Amino acid sequence: MKYDESGTLKGVPYRVEFGNESHVGKVGEGGIIDVKRPWNAKTAKVIVYAFGKENQGIEWFINLDHKMENYMTPKGIQSRLKNLGFYPREINGVLGLETEAAVRRFKEAQKVPASSNVDNRLRVMLLNQHGF
């Protein structure tokens, strides 16, 4: 895969599909894919062509039809970390080892001292990256 110096896929082509609607572009600063979601979209398919081949992409299927937990709760933190690609497990509301590892990876990507602390600074960073 092609990572930039910050460990993200900045500049790599992507496609986001909402049913019949498709958006293409390049991954932005910090690994962000910024696409306006149609108001009625229930699912999305995100394809990132990290290997430099248009026919070989990494695919994610995202359920957009769920209520996001409050960002102050453990489930809210896990949900945002999962949506941003840092938490690979099911959302369970337990701030255990997997969540701590995801918090560290997220903080490293944000270029702040990596720790597993779940504090207000983390919550603000998640809101800034996640958007809500």
MODELLER restraints for C-alpha pairs under 7 A, 6 or more apart:
rsr = mdl.restraints
at = mdl.atoms
rsr.add(forms.Gaussian(group=physical.xy_distance, feature=features.Distance(at['CA:1:A'], at['CA:50:A']), mean=5.05, stdev=0.5))
rsr.add(forms.Gaussian(group=physical.xy_distance, feature=features.Distance(at['CA:1:A'], at['CA:51:A']), mean=5.11, stdev=0.5))
rsr.add(forms.Gaussian(group=physical.xy_distance, feature=features.Distance(at['CA:2:A'], at['CA:9:A']), mean=6.27, stdev=0.5))
rsr.add(forms.Gaussian(group=physical.xy_distance, feature=features.Distance(at['CA:2:A'], at['CA:50:A']), mean=5.82, stdev=0.5))
rsr.add(forms.Gaussian(group=physical.xy_distance, feature=features.Distance(at['CA:2:A'], at['CA:51:A']), mean=6.70, stdev=0.5))
rsr.add(forms.Gaussian(group=physical.xy_distance, feature=features.Distance(at['CA:3:A'], at['CA:9:A']), mean=4.82, stdev=0.5))
rsr.add(forms.Gaussian(group=physical.xy_distance, feature=features.Distance(at['CA:4:A'], at['CA:10:A']), mean=6.21, stdev=0.5))
rsr.add(forms.Gaussian(group=physical.xy_distance, feature=features.Distance(at['CA:6:A'], at['CA:109:A']), mean=6.74, stdev=0.5))
rsr.add(forms.Gaussian(group=physical.xy_distance, feature=features.Distance(at['CA:7:A'], at['CA:109:A']), mean=6.94, stdev=0.5))
rsr.add(forms.Gaussian(group=physical.xy_distance, feature=features.Distance(at['CA:8:A'], at['CA:30:A']), mean=6.05, stdev=0.5))
rsr.add(forms.Gaussian(group=physical.xy_distance, feature=features.Distance(at['CA:8:A'], at['CA:31:A']), mean=4.91, stdev=0.5))
rsr.add(forms.Gaussian(group=physical.xy_distance, feature=features.Distance(at['CA:9:A'], at['CA:27:A']), mean=6.30, stdev=0.5))
rsr.add(forms.Gaussian(group=physical.xy_distance, feature=features.Distance(at['CA:9:A'], at['CA:31:A']), mean=5.45, stdev=0.5))
rsr.add(forms.Gaussian(group=physical.xy_distance, feature=features.Distance(at['CA:10:A'], at['CA:27:A']), mean=4.78, stdev=0.5))
rsr.add(forms.Gaussian(group=physical.xy_distance, feature=features.Distance(at['CA:10:A'], at['CA:28:A']), mean=5.06, stdev=0.5))
rsr.add(forms.Gaussian(group=physical.xy_distance, feature=features.Distance(at['CA:10:A'], at['CA:29:A']), mean=5.70, stdev=0.5))
rsr.add(forms.Gaussian(group=physical.xy_distance, feature=features.Distance(at['CA:10:A'], at['CA:30:A']), mean=6.74, stdev=0.5))
rsr.add(forms.Gaussian(group=physical.xy_distance, feature=features.Distance(at['CA:10:A'], at['CA:31:A']), mean=5.32, stdev=0.5))
rsr.add(forms.Gaussian(group=physical.xy_distance, feature=features.Distance(at['CA:11:A'], at['CA:26:A']), mean=4.99, stdev=0.5))
rsr.add(forms.Gaussian(group=physical.xy_distance, feature=features.Distance(at['CA:11:A'], at['CA:27:A']), mean=4.97, stdev=0.5))
rsr.add(forms.Gaussian(group=physical.xy_distance, feature=features.Distance(at['CA:11:A'], at['CA:28:A']), mean=6.15, stdev=0.5))
rsr.add(forms.Gaussian(group=physical.xy_distance, feature=features.Distance(at['CA:12:A'], at['CA:26:A']), mean=5.17, stdev=0.5))
rsr.add(forms.Gaussian(group=physical.xy_distance, feature=features.Distance(at['CA:12:A'], at['CA:27:A']), mean=5.36, stdev=0.5))
rsr.add(forms.Gaussian(group=physical.xy_distance, feature=features.Distance(at['CA:12:A'], at['CA:49:A']), mean=6.44, stdev=0.5))
rsr.add(forms.Gaussian(group=physical.xy_distance, feature=features.Distance(at['CA:12:A'], at['CA:50:A']), mean=6.00, stdev=0.5))
rsr.add(forms.Gaussian(group=physical.xy_distance, feature=features.Distance(at['CA:13:A'], at['CA:25:A']), mean=5.69, stdev=0.5))
rsr.add(forms.Gaussian(group=physical.xy_distance, feature=features.Distance(at['CA:13:A'], at['CA:26:A']), mean=4.30, stdev=0.5))
rsr.add(forms.Gaussian(group=physical.xy_distance, feature=features.Distance(at['CA:13:A'], at['CA:27:A']), mean=6.31, stdev=0.5))
rsr.add(forms.Gaussian(group=physical.xy_distance, feature=features.Distance(at['CA:13:A'], at['CA:48:A']), mean=6.14, stdev=0.5))
rsr.add(forms.Gaussian(group=physical.xy_distance, feature=features.Distance(at['CA:13:A'], at['CA:49:A']), mean=5.54, stdev=0.5))
rsr.add(forms.Gaussian(group=physical.xy_distance, feature=features.Distance(at['CA:14:A'], at['CA:24:A']), mean=5.65, stdev=0.5))
rsr.add(forms.Gaussian(group=physical.xy_distance, feature=features.Distance(at['CA:14:A'], at['CA:25:A']), mean=5.57, stdev=0.5))
rsr.add(forms.Gaussian(group=physical.xy_distance, feature=features.Distance(at['CA:14:A'], at['CA:26:A']), mean=5.72, stdev=0.5))
rsr.add(forms.Gaussian(group=physical.xy_distance, feature=features.Distance(at['CA:14:A'], at['CA:27:A']), mean=6.68, stdev=0.5))
rsr.add(forms.Gaussian(group=physical.xy_distance, feature=features.Distance(at['CA:14:A'], at['CA:47:A']), mean=5.49, stdev=0.5))
rsr.add(forms.Gaussian(group=physical.xy_distance, feature=features.Distance(at['CA:14:A'], at['CA:48:A']), mean=4.35, stdev=0.5))
rsr.add(forms.Gaussian(group=physical.xy_distance, feature=features.Distance(at['CA:14:A'], at['CA:49:A']), mean=5.90, stdev=0.5))
rsr.add(forms.Gaussian(group=physical.xy_distance, feature=features.Distance(at['CA:15:A'], at['CA:22:A']), mean=6.80, stdev=0.5))
rsr.add(forms.Gaussian(group=physical.xy_distance, feature=features.Distance(at['CA:15:A'], at['CA:23:A']), mean=5.54, stdev=0.5))
rsr.add(forms.Gaussian(group=physical.xy_distance, feature=features.Distance(at['CA:15:A'], at['CA:24:A']), mean=4.38, stdev=0.5))
rsr.add(forms.Gaussian(group=physical.xy_distance, feature=features.Distance(at['CA:15:A'], at['CA:25:A']), mean=6.67, stdev=0.5))
rsr.add(forms.Gaussian(group=physical.xy_distance, feature=features.Distance(at['CA:15:A'], at['CA:46:A']), mean=5.91, stdev=0.5))
rsr.add(forms.Gaussian(group=physical.xy_distance, feature=features.Distance(at['CA:15:A'], at['CA:47:A']), mean=5.18, stdev=0.5))
rsr.add(forms.Gaussian(group=physical.xy_distance, feature=features.Distance(at['CA:15:A'], at['CA:48:A']), mean=6.62, stdev=0.5))
rsr.add(forms.Gaussian(group=physical.xy_distance, feature=features.Distance(at['CA:16:A'], at['CA:22:A']), mean=5.68, stdev=0.5))
rsr.add(forms.Gaussian(group=physical.xy_distance, feature=features.Distance(at['CA:16:A'], at['CA:23:A']), mean=5.15, stdev=0.5))
rsr.add(forms.Gaussian(group=physical.xy_distance, feature=features.Distance(at['CA:16:A'], at['CA:24:A']), mean=6.44, stdev=0.5))
rsr.add(forms.Gaussian(group=physical.xy_distance, feature=features.Distance(at['CA:16:A'], at['CA:44:A']), mean=6.78, stdev=0.5))
rsr.add(forms.Gaussian(group=physical.xy_distance, feature=features.Distance(at['CA:16:A'], at['CA:45:A']), mean=5.66, stdev=0.5))
rsr.add(forms.Gaussian(group=physical.xy_distance, feature=features.Distance(at['CA:16:A'], at['CA:46:A']), mean=4.50, stdev=0.5))
rsr.add(forms.Gaussian(group=physical.xy_distance, feature=features.Distance(at['CA:16:A'], at['CA:47:A']), mean=6.33, stdev=0.5))
rsr.add(forms.Gaussian(group=physical.xy_distance, feature=features.Distance(at['CA:17:A'], at['CA:23:A']), mean=6.43, stdev=0.5))
rsr.add(forms.Gaussian(group=physical.xy_distance, feature=features.Distance(at['CA:17:A'], at['CA:44:A']), mean=5.54, stdev=0.5))
rsr.add(forms.Gaussian(group=physical.xy_distance, feature=features.Distance(at['CA:17:A'], at['CA:45:A']), mean=5.06, stdev=0.5))
rsr.add(forms.Gaussian(group=physical.xy_distance, feature=features.Distance(at['CA:17:A'], at['CA:46:A']), mean=6.48, stdev=0.5))
rsr.add(forms.Gaussian(group=physical.xy_distance, feature=features.Distance(at['CA:18:A'], at['CA:41:A']), mean=6.15, stdev=0.5))
rsr.add(forms.Gaussian(group=physical.xy_distance, feature=features.Distance(at['CA:18:A'], at['CA:43:A']), mean=6.39, stdev=0.5))
rsr.add(forms.Gaussian(group=physical.xy_distance, feature=features.Distance(at['CA:18:A'], at['CA:44:A']), mean=4.86, stdev=0.5))
rsr.add(forms.Gaussian(group=physical.xy_distance, feature=features.Distance(at['CA:18:A'], at['CA:45:A']), mean=6.75, stdev=0.5))
rsr.add(forms.Gaussian(group=physical.xy_distance, feature=features.Distance(at['CA:27:A'], at['CA:33:A']), mean=5.27, stdev=0.5))
rsr.add(forms.Gaussian(group=physical.xy_distance, feature=features.Distance(at['CA:41:A'], at['CA:64:A']), mean=6.94, stdev=0.5))
rsr.add(forms.Gaussian(group=physical.xy_distance, feature=features.Distance(at['CA:42:A'], at['CA:63:A']), mean=6.32, stdev=0.5))
rsr.add(forms.Gaussian(group=physical.xy_distance, feature=features.Distance(at['CA:42:A'], at['CA:64:A']), mean=4.88, stdev=0.5))
rsr.add(forms.Gaussian(group=physical.xy_distance, feature=features.Distance(at['CA:42:A'], at['CA:65:A']), mean=4.83, stdev=0.5))
rsr.add(forms.Gaussian(group=physical.xy_distance, feature=features.Distance(at['CA:43:A'], at['CA:62:A']), mean=5.57, stdev=0.5))
rsr.add(forms.Gaussian(group=physical.xy_distance, feature=features.Distance(at['CA:43:A'], at['CA:63:A']), mean=4.71, stdev=0.5))
rsr.add(forms.Gaussian(group=physical.xy_distance, feature=features.Distance(at['CA:43:A'], at['CA:64:A']), mean=5.08, stdev=0.5))
rsr.add(forms.Gaussian(group=physical.xy_distance, feature=features.Distance(at['CA:43:A'], at['CA:65:A']), mean=6.92, stdev=0.5))
rsr.add(forms.Gaussian(group=physical.xy_distance, feature=features.Distance(at['CA:44:A'], at['CA:61:A']), mean=5.86, stdev=0.5))
rsr.add(forms.Gaussian(group=physical.xy_distance, feature=features.Distance(at['CA:44:A'], at['CA:62:A']), mean=5.11, stdev=0.5))
rsr.add(forms.Gaussian(group=physical.xy_distance, feature=features.Distance(at['CA:44:A'], at['CA:63:A']), mean=6.71, stdev=0.5))
rsr.add(forms.Gaussian(group=physical.xy_distance, feature=features.Distance(at['CA:45:A'], at['CA:59:A']), mean=6.84, stdev=0.5))
rsr.add(forms.Gaussian(group=physical.xy_distance, feature=features.Distance(at['CA:45:A'], at['CA:60:A']), mean=5.71, stdev=0.5))
rsr.add(forms.Gaussian(group=physical.xy_distance, feature=features.Distance(at['CA:45:A'], at['CA:61:A']), mean=4.61, stdev=0.5))
rsr.add(forms.Gaussian(group=physical.xy_distance, feature=features.Distance(at['CA:45:A'], at['CA:62:A']), mean=6.23, stdev=0.5))
rsr.add(forms.Gaussian(group=physical.xy_distance, feature=features.Distance(at['CA:46:A'], at['CA:59:A']), mean=5.60, stdev=0.5))
rsr.add(forms.Gaussian(group=physical.xy_distance, feature=features.Distance(at['CA:46:A'], at['CA:60:A']), mean=5.15, stdev=0.5))
rsr.add(forms.Gaussian(group=physical.xy_distance, feature=features.Distance(at['CA:46:A'], at['CA:61:A']), mean=6.49, stdev=0.5))
rsr.add(forms.Gaussian(group=physical.xy_distance, feature=features.Distance(at['CA:47:A'], at['CA:57:A']), mean=5.65, stdev=0.5))
rsr.add(forms.Gaussian(group=physical.xy_distance, feature=features.Distance(at['CA:47:A'], at['CA:58:A']), mean=5.44, stdev=0.5))
rsr.add(forms.Gaussian(group=physical.xy_distance, feature=features.Distance(at['CA:47:A'], at['CA:59:A']), mean=4.48, stdev=0.5))
rsr.add(forms.Gaussian(group=physical.xy_distance, feature=features.Distance(at['CA:47:A'], at['CA:60:A']), mean=6.54, stdev=0.5))
rsr.add(forms.Gaussian(group=physical.xy_distance, feature=features.Distance(at['CA:48:A'], at['CA:57:A']), mean=5.23, stdev=0.5))
rsr.add(forms.Gaussian(group=physical.xy_distance, feature=features.Distance(at['CA:48:A'], at['CA:58:A']), mean=5.25, stdev=0.5))
rsr.add(forms.Gaussian(group=physical.xy_distance, feature=features.Distance(at['CA:48:A'], at['CA:59:A']), mean=6.65, stdev=0.5))
rsr.add(forms.Gaussian(group=physical.xy_distance, feature=features.Distance(at['CA:49:A'], at['CA:56:A']), mean=6.30, stdev=0.5))
rsr.add(forms.Gaussian(group=physical.xy_distance, feature=features.Distance(at['CA:49:A'], at['CA:57:A']), mean=4.29, stdev=0.5))
rsr.add(forms.Gaussian(group=physical.xy_distance, feature=features.Distance(at['CA:49:A'], at['CA:58:A']), mean=6.42, stdev=0.5))
rsr.add(forms.Gaussian(group=physical.xy_distance, feature=features.Distance(at['CA:50:A'], at['CA:57:A']), mean=6.46, stdev=0.5))
rsr.add(forms.Gaussian(group=physical.xy_distance, feature=features.Distance(at['CA:68:A'], at['CA:76:A']), mean=6.73, stdev=0.5))
rsr.add(forms.Gaussian(group=physical.xy_distance, feature=features.Distance(at['CA:69:A'], at['CA:75:A']), mean=6.14, stdev=0.5))
rsr.add(forms.Gaussian(group=physical.xy_distance, feature=features.Distance(at['CA:69:A'], at['CA:76:A']), mean=4.39, stdev=0.5))
rsr.add(forms.Gaussian(group=physical.xy_distance, feature=features.Distance(at['CA:70:A'], at['CA:76:A']), mean=5.06, stdev=0.5))
rsr.add(forms.Gaussian(group=physical.xy_distance, feature=features.Distance(at['CA:71:A'], at['CA:77:A']), mean=5.62, stdev=0.5))
rsr.add(forms.Gaussian(group=physical.xy_distance, feature=features.Distance(at['CA:71:A'], at['CA:123:A']), mean=6.71, stdev=0.5))
rsr.add(forms.Gaussian(group=physical.xy_distance, feature=features.Distance(at['CA:74:A'], at['CA:93:A']), mean=4.82, stdev=0.5))
rsr.add(forms.Gaussian(group=physical.xy_distance, feature=features.Distance(at['CA:74:A'], at['CA:94:A']), mean=6.46, stdev=0.5))
rsr.add(forms.Gaussian(group=physical.xy_distance, feature=features.Distance(at['CA:74:A'], at['CA:95:A']), mean=6.32, stdev=0.5))
rsr.add(forms.Gaussian(group=physical.xy_distance, feature=features.Distance(at['CA:75:A'], at['CA:91:A']), mean=6.14, stdev=0.5))
rsr.add(forms.Gaussian(group=physical.xy_distance, feature=features.Distance(at['CA:75:A'], at['CA:92:A']), mean=6.43, stdev=0.5))
rsr.add(forms.Gaussian(group=physical.xy_distance, feature=features.Distance(at['CA:75:A'], at['CA:93:A']), mean=4.31, stdev=0.5))
rsr.add(forms.Gaussian(group=physical.xy_distance, feature=features.Distance(at['CA:78:A'], at['CA:87:A']), mean=6.66, stdev=0.5))
rsr.add(forms.Gaussian(group=physical.xy_distance, feature=features.Distance(at['CA:78:A'], at['CA:91:A']), mean=6.05, stdev=0.5))
rsr.add(forms.Gaussian(group=physical.xy_distance, feature=features.Distance(at['CA:78:A'], at['CA:99:A']), mean=6.79, stdev=0.5))
rsr.add(forms.Gaussian(group=physical.xy_distance, feature=features.Distance(at['CA:79:A'], at['CA:91:A']), mean=6.44, stdev=0.5))
rsr.add(forms.Gaussian(group=physical.xy_distance, feature=features.Distance(at['CA:80:A'], at['CA:126:A']), mean=6.77, stdev=0.5))
rsr.add(forms.Gaussian(group=physical.xy_distance, feature=features.Distance(at['CA:80:A'], at['CA:130:A']), mean=6.45, stdev=0.5))
rsr.add(forms.Gaussian(group=physical.xy_distance, feature=features.Distance(at['CA:81:A'], at['CA:87:A']), mean=5.26, stdev=0.5))
rsr.add(forms.Gaussian(group=physical.xy_distance, feature=features.Distance(at['CA:81:A'], at['CA:102:A']), mean=6.90, stdev=0.5))
rsr.add(forms.Gaussian(group=physical.xy_distance, feature=features.Distance(at['CA:82:A'], at['CA:88:A']), mean=6.22, stdev=0.5))
rsr.add(forms.Gaussian(group=physical.xy_distance, feature=features.Distance(at['CA:86:A'], at['CA:102:A']), mean=5.12, stdev=0.5))
rsr.add(forms.Gaussian(group=physical.xy_distance, feature=features.Distance(at['CA:86:A'], at['CA:105:A']), mean=6.59, stdev=0.5))
rsr.add(forms.Gaussian(group=physical.xy_distance, feature=features.Distance(at['CA:86:A'], at['CA:106:A']), mean=6.27, stdev=0.5))
rsr.add(forms.Gaussian(group=physical.xy_distance, feature=features.Distance(at['CA:87:A'], at['CA:99:A']), mean=6.74, stdev=0.5))
rsr.add(forms.Gaussian(group=physical.xy_distance, feature=features.Distance(at['CA:87:A'], at['CA:102:A']), mean=5.21, stdev=0.5))
rsr.add(forms.Gaussian(group=physical.xy_distance, feature=features.Distance(at['CA:100:A'], at['CA:116:A']), mean=4.69, stdev=0.5))
rsr.add(forms.Gaussian(group=physical.xy_distance, feature=features.Distance(at['CA:101:A'], at['CA:116:A']), mean=6.67, stdev=0.5))
rsr.add(forms.Gaussian(group=physical.xy_distance, feature=features.Distance(at['CA:103:A'], at['CA:116:A']), mean=5.38, stdev=0.5))
rsr.add(forms.Gaussian(group=physical.xy_distance, feature=features.Distance(at['CA:104:A'], at['CA:114:A']), mean=5.06, stdev=0.5))
rsr.add(forms.Gaussian(group=physical.xy_distance, feature=features.Distance(at['CA:104:A'], at['CA:115:A']), mean=5.14, stdev=0.5))
rsr.add(forms.Gaussian(group=physical.xy_distance, feature=features.Distance(at['CA:104:A'], at['CA:116:A']), mean=5.19, stdev=0.5))
rsr.add(forms.Gaussian(group=physical.xy_distance, feature=features.Distance(at['CA:107:A'], at['CA:113:A']), mean=6.70, stdev=0.5))
rsr.add(forms.Gaussian(group=physical.xy_distance, feature=features.Distance(at['CA:107:A'], at['CA:114:A']), mean=5.22, stdev=0.5))
rsr.add(forms.Gaussian(group=physical.xy_distance, feature=features.Distance(at['CA:108:A'], at['CA:114:A']), mean=5.30, stdev=0.5))
